[in-house]
Amino acid sequence: MLPDDVKQVFIRGITNAGRPFRPSDWAERLAGVMSPFRPGGPKPGDHLSYSPWCLPTVVDGVKCVVVNRALRGHDVRAWDFCMNFARDNDLQTFEACLLPEQQRA
């Protein structure tokens, strides 16, 4: 269980054994599957963009998926799917805060 102040969990494309996770587009695939889970629910055309609650990104040259805790409040099964994906594939996870683009330097 995550502390209440944790807002995001990063799923890192590195296994706990230190190997890169394959296929190389895993982050985009996971985020794509989660695209219907968004504030206000799915709308026509939402499959063309990622959910703000599940975003692929790169951190220190490693593909990651950032899963926002708000997803858990919206649909616990979707949250569990992401967390189980990480666990089942032995991927590294960490709690952090993704800064908005304007705050990054």
Buried (B, 14 or more C-beta within 10 A) or exposed (E): EEEEEEBBBBBBBBBEEEEEBEEEEBBBEBBBBBBBBBEEEEEEEBEEEBBEBBBBEEBEEBBBBBBBBBBBEBBEEBBEBBBEBBEEBEBBBEEEEBEEEEEEE
